[in-house]
Structure formats: structure tokens, C-alpha cells
């Protein structure tokens, strides 16, 4: 056991582990365990988890301890999401996914889409961002990742203004033959000064007859973590 604990591949920098309602995907409304890993390779201005951008607020945890903390909360809920920060910057994350899969959990991983998805196990549900212009990182989108998105995975666009909306709409049209999933989410930027409200976004989706789902961060409406 000591050899395993001394292996960096079995230790992760964890910002938080918590239990809440899944709020931002096709699983929205479902009770879910969250493992929020620390560190991110980009800095989107609208990020709502800035405390997870670095490992300043993180603790080092053995993968077995992470799982124990979740399992001890009960076995009725078998949905777990690995998020960040950007979870894929830590190499041990793949072992964490595999271990939860072995225990028959439905595993979600939320990623900013800039790093390769190639090593993620097939049974993991990938929720991948496509960065729009207002993020400042549209040039960081890893287009090769579309090859690793299957029908059970999800694409998410965070929309901050009309330019973002047009970018997202055009991205879907241009890559229609490559995109294998119909689970596409448009979410409005959650900042007080944002003029592109969820209502405006919904109206544009309806007007353009887009086959996408609007994401409203259900957990925040419920005042949950």
C-alpha cells in the first residue's frame, strides 16, 4: 500500500468533494457526487470556480481516499462527476475514472476541450466545452477531440453575446457531419453585467430552430453548491 501512495499517478490535487444536484448537462436535476480537481490551463473571464484554477486551496488525496469519501455517503446514488478547474491536467484522473467505472458508477467528466480526450475510457460521459470568442480562448479549441465525442457525450457552448451565439451556431453547421452527438447545450454567461440573458438566448434558439438544449445552471436556481 505504501508504494501505491507514493506513486504520483495515484494522488490528485483536490479542491473539493461534495454532493449536490447536477445542474449543467442532460443529467441536470439528478443527485450527483462531485470531485472538483484543482488547476486549470486557461483563465476564462466568466469562470465561476476561480478557487479551483490553482492548487492553492487544494489538498493532495490518494485515489482510494477520494472514493472512500464518496462511497461512505451511501450507495443509492451512482452518479459522479469529475470536474475542475481542468481535470485532465492531472494524469491520475484516468485511474480515478476507471475505478468508479469498476464500481458501476455513471461517470461524467467536464472538460474545457483544449486537451486531448483520447485517453478517457469509452464508458465515461464526456461533457466538453467549445470555447466561444468572449472566453478569449476560441483559438485553443482542440478540434481533434470531435473524433472522440460519441452519441452519449455532450458539447457545451457558453454564450456571452451575439458574436458567441453566431460562432456556436456556425460551429455546429460546419461540423455537422463530424459531430456524433445530439446532446448540445447552449448556456448563458452567469455574470450580473451580462446583457445576453438566458431569455434572449432562448428566443434566438427558438427563432433559428436550433436542435440544442439551453443550460440554466439548475443548482444555482436552487441555491445549491
Secondary structure, 3 states (H helix, E strand, C coil): CHHHHCCHHHEEEEEEEEEEECCCCCCCCCEEEEEEECCCCCCCCCCCCHHHCCCCCCEEEEHHHHHHHHHCCCCCCCEEEEECCCHHHCCCHHHHHHHHHHCCCEEEEEECCCCCCCCCCCCCEEEEECCCHHHCCHHHCCHHHHHHCCCCCEEEEEECCHHHHHHHHHHHHHCCCCCCCCCEEEEECCCCCCCCCHHHHHHHHHHCCCCCEEECCHHHHCCCC
